[in-house]
């Protein structure tokens, strides 16, 4: 399963899309059990992706809850 977005790559949008993917259900209403673990980005978003998923602290302080939650794949083939 995948989710494409043209929204800014930031913590709030990442959290919203992860939550949306994890609550998807099948035809009979059963949860699909999706656990997002890959973030595919174009080269232009590589720095933002690494900042979001690899830094220990958030901008402004506090621990980063998204650190290590997904593998980053950088590719020019993102459909856009």
C-alpha positions as CSV (number, residue, x, y, z in Angstrom):
1,X,0.0,0.0,0.0
2,X,1.1,3.5,-0.7
3,X,-0.1,7.1,-0.2
4,X,1.0,9.9,-2.4
5,X,0.9,13.5,-1.1
6,X,1.8,16.9,-2.5
7,X,1.6,18.5,0.9
8,X,4.7,19.8,2.6
9,X,7.0,17.1,4.1
10,X,6.7,18.0,7.8
11,X,5.9,16.3,11.1
12,X,2.2,17.2,11.1
13,X,1.6,15.9,7.6
14,X,3.7,12.8,8.1
15,X,1.8,12.0,11.3
16,X,-1.6,12.5,9.6
17,X,-0.8,10.3,6.6
18,X,0.7,7.5,8.8
19,X,-2.5,7.6,10.9
20,X,-4.7,7.5,7.9
21,X,-2.8,4.5,6.4
22,X,-2.9,2.6,9.7
23,X,-6.7,3.0,9.9
24,X,-7.5,1.7,6.4
25,X,-10.0,-1.2,6.3
26,X,-10.9,-3.8,3.8
27,X,-14.2,-4.5,2.1
28,X,-15.6,-6.2,5.2
29,X,-14.5,-3.4,7.5
30,X,-11.6,-5.3,8.9
31,X,-8.4,-3.3,9.6
32,X,-5.7,-4.0,6.9
33,X,-2.9,-3.8,9.5
34,X,-0.7,-1.5,7.5
35,X,2.5,-0.4,9.2
36,X,4.1,2.3,7.1
37,X,7.9,1.8,7.1
38,X,9.2,3.4,3.8
39,X,9.2,7.0,2.9
40,X,9.8,7.6,-0.9
41,X,10.8,11.1,-1.8
42,X,12.2,12.9,-4.8
43,X,15.8,14.3,-4.6
44,X,14.3,17.8,-3.8
45,X,12.9,16.4,-0.5
46,X,15.9,14.3,0.6
47,X,17.1,16.8,3.1
48,X,13.6,17.3,4.6
49,X,13.1,13.5,4.8
50,X,16.4,12.9,6.6
51,X,15.7,15.8,9.0
52,X,12.3,14.4,9.8
53,X,13.3,10.8,10.3
54,X,16.8,10.9,11.5
55,X,17.2,13.8,14.0
56,X,17.0,13.2,17.7
57,X,15.1,16.4,18.5
58,X,12.4,18.4,16.9
59,X,12.8,21.9,15.8
60,X,12.1,24.0,18.9
61,X,13.2,21.2,21.3
62,X,11.8,18.0,22.5
63,X,12.4,14.4,21.3
64,X,11.5,13.5,17.8
65,X,8.8,10.8,17.8
66,X,9.3,10.1,14.1
67,X,13.0,9.2,14.3
68,X,13.6,5.8,12.8
69,X,9.9,5.2,11.9
70,X,10.6,4.6,8.2
71,X,13.4,3.9,5.7
72,X,14.0,6.7,3.3
73,X,14.2,5.9,-0.4
74,X,15.2,8.8,-2.7
75,X,14.3,8.4,-6.3
76,X,13.5,10.7,-9.2
77,X,10.7,8.4,-10.2
78,X,8.0,9.7,-7.8
79,X,5.2,10.2,-10.4
80,X,5.5,13.9,-10.4
